[in-house]
Amino acid sequence: MRSPAPMAIDLFCGAGGLSLGLTNAGVEVKAAVDIDPAAVKTYRKNLGAHVMLASLEELTPTELMRMAGLNRDECTILAGGPPCQGFSVQRRGSNHDKRNGLVETFLNFVVALNPRFFIMENVPGLLAKRGREFYGALRRKAEELNYECHVTTLNAADYDVP
């Protein structure tokens, strides 16, 4: 008898790159959320109607779980890529980008949903001067919750992604 597929939720899903990778790995993505209408339209066309146009600052974990058809502790993987512009070395402008706080929003969903694993994708700058504080808070809280944290820098070109 085959065991059921792991179930995931993708936050800050964009056009669906992370969801596509999870799906290709045999994970069932139950819900996805992004605030960008063009990204959600692309996601819906290519990956399905389980995507919601919403701000994660306004969506509650209870609403998200209802949308996914999951209860607390039933999500195997919570994945997401909070906005990276404030941490990017290519960024111009102020040293303070209000979107940086969305790393904490992602963590709040980790706390509320209690997935078995979480994957957070971002830029290497999250580990540098502009992002260190946000990364440190995320890691401390994750370890308090008994998550084992691993950080890896990948080059998308190594995976045939432009």
Secondary structure, 3 states (H helix, E strand, C coil): CCCCCCEEEEECCCCCHHHHHHHHCCCEEEEEEECCHHHHHHHHHHHCCCEEECCCCCCCHHHHHHHHCCCCCCCCEEEECCCCCCCCCCCCCCCCCHHHHHHHHHHHHHHHHCCCEEEECCCHHHHCCCCHHHHHHHHHHHHHCCCCCCCCCCCHHHHCCC
